[in-house]
Amino acid sequence: SYSSGPTTGPSVGCYTNN
């Protein structure tokens, strides 16, 4: 539900959930 920044990058409170 959250999409911000690359998924390969560090998780800074944001992640991509498909």
N, CA, C and O atoms as a GROMACS GRO file, in nm:
protein
   72
    1SER      N    1   0.083  -0.120   0.000
    1SER     CA    2   0.000   0.000   0.000
    1SER      C    3   0.087   0.126   0.000
    1SER      O    4   0.044   0.233  -0.044
    2TYR      N    5   0.208   0.111   0.050
    2TYR     CA    6   0.299   0.225   0.052
    2TYR      C    7   0.398   0.214  -0.063
    2TYR      O    8   0.457   0.108  -0.084
    3SER      N    9   0.414   0.322  -0.137
    3SER     CA   10   0.511   0.322  -0.247
    3SER      C   11   0.596   0.446  -0.241
    3SER      O   12   0.550   0.556  -0.272
    4SER      N   13   0.721   0.430  -0.201
    4SER     CA   14   0.810   0.544  -0.194
    4SER      C   15   0.955   0.498  -0.201
    4SER      O   16   1.000   0.418  -0.118
    5GLY      N   17   1.029   0.548  -0.299
    5GLY     CA   18   1.168   0.511  -0.313
    5GLY      C   19   1.184   0.372  -0.373
    5GLY      O   20   1.086   0.298  -0.384
    6PRO      N   21   1.305   0.336  -0.413
    6PRO     CA   22   1.333   0.206  -0.475
    6PRO      C   23   1.325   0.093  -0.373
    6PRO      O   24   1.358   0.112  -0.256
    7THR      N   25   1.281  -0.023  -0.418
    7THR     CA   26   1.269  -0.138  -0.328
    7THR      C   27   1.406  -0.196  -0.294
    7THR      O   28   1.421  -0.268  -0.196
    8THR      N   29   1.504  -0.163  -0.376
    8THR     CA   30   1.639  -0.215  -0.354
    8THR      C   31   1.716  -0.127  -0.257
    8THR      O   32   1.823  -0.164  -0.208
    9GLY      N   33   1.660  -0.011  -0.229
    9GLY     CA   34   1.725   0.083  -0.139
    9GLY      C   35   1.691   0.052   0.005
    9GLY      O   36   1.618  -0.044   0.033
   10PRO      N   37   1.743   0.131   0.097
   10PRO     CA   38   1.719   0.113   0.240
   10PRO      C   39   1.574   0.146   0.277
   10PRO      O   40   1.513   0.236   0.219
   11SER      N   41   1.519   0.072   0.372
   11SER     CA   42   1.380   0.094   0.410
   11SER      C   43   1.372   0.202   0.516
   11SER      O   44   1.403   0.178   0.632
   12VAL      N   45   1.331   0.322   0.475
   12VAL     CA   46   1.320   0.433   0.569
   12VAL      C   47   1.174   0.456   0.602
   12VAL      O   48   1.118   0.561   0.568
   13GLY      N   49   1.113   0.360   0.667
   13GLY     CA   50   0.973   0.374   0.704
   13GLY      C   51   0.880   0.364   0.585
   13GLY      O   52   0.758   0.372   0.601
   14CYS      N   53   0.935   0.348   0.465
   14CYS     CA   54   0.853   0.339   0.346
   14CYS      C   55   0.893   0.218   0.264
   14CYS      O   56   1.011   0.188   0.248
   15TYR      N   57   0.792   0.148   0.214
   15TYR     CA   58   0.820   0.030   0.133
   15TYR      C   59   0.711   0.011   0.030
   15TYR      O   60   0.599   0.058   0.047
   16THR      N   61   0.745  -0.060  -0.079
   16THR     CA   62   0.648  -0.082  -0.186
   16THR      C   63   0.575  -0.213  -0.163
   16THR      O   64   0.637  -0.319  -0.158
   17ASN      N   65   0.443  -0.206  -0.149
   17ASN     CA   66   0.364  -0.326  -0.127
   17ASN      C   67   0.263  -0.344  -0.239
   17ASN      O   68   0.167  -0.267  -0.250
   18ASN      N   69   0.286  -0.444  -0.322
   18ASN     CA   70   0.196  -0.466  -0.436
   18ASN      C   71   0.090  -0.568  -0.400
   18ASN      O   72   0.004  -0.600  -0.482
   0.00000   0.00000   0.00000
